[in-house]
Amino acid sequence: MSMLVPPWLESLLSTEFFSFCATHKDAYPSRSECNMFCLDCHDDSFCFYCRSTQHKDHRVIQIRRSSYHDVVRLAEIEKVLDIRGVQTYVINSAKVLFLNERPQPKIINNITGKGSTPSLCEVCSRSLLDQACCFCSLGCKLAGMKKNGDLRFVILSKKPDHEITGRRERMSINRRLPVKEDDQDQQLRESNIQQNKVKYQSEPSQPHNNSNSRRRKGIPRRAPLGP
């Protein structure tokens, strides 16, 4: 399991962000929020000024906030994590992923609209936008990995194109496969098509009638001249 999960991931998911830096909160109050995380040290969050002094040559990602929940931009995290199966969201014109599970209202009968069943997170049952996804956050994917063991976070040097991660994607492919007809149903359908074809060929073609044309009645005669 440890070979499939980076050593810093669990520390990232359990770290508290957006507190004020004890070192720089007085000197730089506007940019002293601890919203940075070092993938090499993975010990605690730090601010912008700590990065330039203590983590200059390290791998650092920035954590952002959406509705009081921590998110990370897809462009940053996909370089260091295999995030397939996790739902992405668009916030401020940028794709992001939530770090952890969020509280949510309960879904009544798992139905969002008429005749439609939503795709749900396999861990927290949150409604997902993409039916090919299995989890709403990185934390839920980690929990699903610990439970089932058929996922990974480590990026391989070469990914096979045909590989599918997660049971949801395999189910979606099965739903797209055509249903095989029984031999009897197929023969009946072909017979009906042949009968309609023969019937159409045997019907005589009707002459074309022009509804706008009118036939004259009798021979036209000139009116008699007056006296």
C-alpha positions in Angstrom: 0.0 0.0 0.0 2.8 2.4 0.8 4.3 2.0 -2.7 1.0 3.2 -4.2 0.7 6.3 -2.0 3.2 9.1 -1.8 4.6 9.6 1.8 3.4 13.2 1.9 -0.3 12.6 0.9 -1.7 11.8 4.4 0.2 14.7 5.9 -1.3 17.0 3.3 -4.9 15.8 4.0 -4.5 16.2 7.8 -2.7 19.6 7.7 -4.6 22.8 8.8 -4.2 25.7 6.4 -5.0 29.5 6.4 -3.8 30.2 9.9 -1.4 33.2 10.3 2.3 32.6 10.2 3.9 33.1 13.7 7.1 34.4 12.1 5.7 36.9 9.5 2.2 37.9 10.7 3.4 41.2 12.2 5.8 42.2 9.4 3.6 41.1 6.5 0.0 40.8 7.6 -1.5 40.7 4.1 0.4 37.7 2.9 1.2 35.8 6.0 -1.5 33.1 5.7 -0.2 29.6 5.8 -1.5 28.2 2.5 1.7 26.5 1.2 2.7 22.8 1.6 6.1 21.3 0.9 6.0 17.9 -0.7 9.7 17.2 0.3 9.4 18.3 4.0 5.6 17.5 4.4 5.6 18.6 8.1 3.4 21.7 8.3 1.8 24.5 6.3 3.7 27.8 5.8 3.3 31.3 4.2 4.6 32.9 1.1 7.6 34.4 2.8 8.6 31.1 4.5 8.7 29.5 1.1 11.4 31.9 -0.2 13.6 31.4 2.8 13.1 27.7 3.9 11.7 25.9 0.8 13.4 27.7 -2.1 14.4 24.5 -4.0 11.6 22.2 -2.8 8.4 21.0 -4.5 5.7 23.3 -3.1 2.0 23.5 -3.9 -0.5 26.2 -2.9 -3.8 25.4 -1.2 -6.8 27.6 -1.9 -10.3 28.0 -0.4 -13.7 27.4 -1.8 -16.7 27.8 0.5 -14.5 27.3 3.6 -13.1 24.1 2.1 -9.5 23.5 1.0 -8.9 22.9 -2.7 -5.8 22.5 -4.9 -5.5 23.4 -8.6 -5.6 20.5 -11.0 -2.6 21.9 -12.9 -0.4 21.6 -9.8 -1.6 18.3 -8.3 -1.7 16.2 -11.4 2.0 16.6 -11.8 2.7 14.6 -8.6 -0.5 12.5 -8.1 -2.5 10.1 -10.2 -5.9 11.7 -9.6 -8.0 9.6 -12.0 -11.4 8.8 -10.6 -11.6 12.1 -8.5 -14.2 14.7 -9.5 -12.8 18.0 -10.6 -14.7 21.3 -10.3 -14.3 24.7 -12.0 -13.8 27.6 -9.5 -12.6 31.1 -10.7 -12.0 29.7 -14.2 -9.6 27.0 -12.9 -10.1 23.3 -12.4 -9.6 22.2 -8.8 -9.9 19.2 -6.6 -11.1 19.2 -3.0 -8.7 17.8 -0.4 -11.2 16.1 1.9 -14.8 15.1 2.3 -17.4 17.9 2.8 -20.7 17.9 4.7 -23.7 17.7 2.5 -27.5 17.5 2.6 -28.9 14.1 2.3 -30.3 13.0 -1.1 -33.9 11.8 -1.0 -34.1 8.3 -2.6 -30.8 9.0 -4.5 -32.8 10.8 -7.2 -32.0 14.3 -8.5 -34.5 14.5 -11.3 -37.2 12.7 -13.2 -36.0 9.3 -14.1 -32.3 10.1 -13.4 -30.1 8.5 -10.8 -27.0 10.5 -9.8 -23.4 9.2 -9.7 -22.3 9.1 -6.1 -19.0 9.1 -4.3 -18.2 5.6 -3.2 -17.1 6.8 0.3 -19.3 9.7 1.4 -22.2 9.3 -1.2 -21.8 12.9 -2.4 -23.5 13.5 -5.8 -20.9 13.7 -8.6 -21.1 15.6 -11.9 -19.1 13.1 -14.0 -20.4 9.5 -14.0 -16.9 8.2 -14.8 -15.6 9.5 -11.5 -15.8 7.5 -8.2 -14.7 10.0 -5.5 -15.5 13.6 -4.7 -12.1 14.4 -3.1 -8.5 13.1 -2.7 -9.3 12.0 0.9 -12.2 9.9 -0.3 -10.0 8.2 -2.9 -7.5 7.4 -0.3 -10.2 5.9 1.9 -11.5 3.9 -1.0 -8.0 2.7 -1.8 -7.5 1.5 1.8 -10.8 -0.3 1.7 -10.6 -1.9 -1.7 -6.9 -1.8 -2.7 -7.5 -1.5 -6.5 -6.4 2.2 -6.8 -3.2 4.1 -6.7 -1.9 7.7 -6.3 1.7 7.2 -7.6 2.2 8.2 -11.2 3.8 5.4 -13.2 6.5 6.2 -15.7 4.4 4.7 -18.5 0.6 4.4 -18.3 -1.1 1.8 -20.5 -3.8 3.5 -22.6 -6.3 0.7 -22.0 -6.1 0.8 -18.2 -9.2 1.8 -16.4 -9.1 2.9 -12.8 -12.2 2.4 -10.6 -15.3 0.3 -10.8 -17.4 3.3 -12.0 -15.6 3.5 -15.3 -15.9 -0.2 -15.9 -19.6 0.0 -15.2 -20.0 3.0 -17.6 -18.4 1.0 -20.4 -20.7 -1.9 -19.9 -23.7 0.4 -20.1 -22.5 1.6 -23.5 -22.2 -1.9 -25.0 -25.1 -2.8 -27.3 -27.6 -5.4 -26.2 -27.4 -8.6 -28.2 -30.7 -9.6 -29.9 -32.1 -13.1 -29.7 -32.0 -15.1 -32.9 -35.8 -15.2 -33.0 -36.2 -11.5 -32.6 -33.5 -10.8 -35.2 -35.3 -13.1 -37.8 -38.6 -11.4 -37.1 -37.2 -7.9 -37.5 -35.5 -8.9 -40.8 -38.7 -10.5 -42.1 -40.7 -7.4 -41.4 -38.2 -5.2 -43.2 -38.4 -7.6 -46.3 -42.2 -7.6 -46.3 -42.3 -3.8 -46.2 -39.8 -3.6 -49.0 -41.8 -6.0 -51.3 -45.0 -4.1 -50.5 -43.5 -0.8 -51.4 -42.1 -2.1 -54.8 -45.5 -3.7 -55.8 -47.6 -0.6 -55.3 -48.3 1.3 -58.6 -47.0 4.7 -58.8 -49.7 7.4 -58.9 -49.7 10.0 -61.7 -48.8 13.5 -60.5 -51.7 15.8 -60.4 -51.2 19.5 -60.5 -53.7 21.1 -58.3 -53.0 24.6 -59.7 -53.9 23.6 -63.3 -57.6 24.2 -64.3 -59.3 22.8 -67.4 -61.3 25.1 -69.7 -65.1 24.5 -70.1 -66.2 24.6 -73.8 -65.0 26.8 -76.6 -64.7 30.5 -75.8 -67.0 32.8 -77.9 -66.9 36.5 -78.6 -69.7 38.6 -77.3 -72.1 40.0 -80.0 -71.5 43.6 -81.2 -74.1 46.1 -80.2 -76.4 48.1 -82.7 
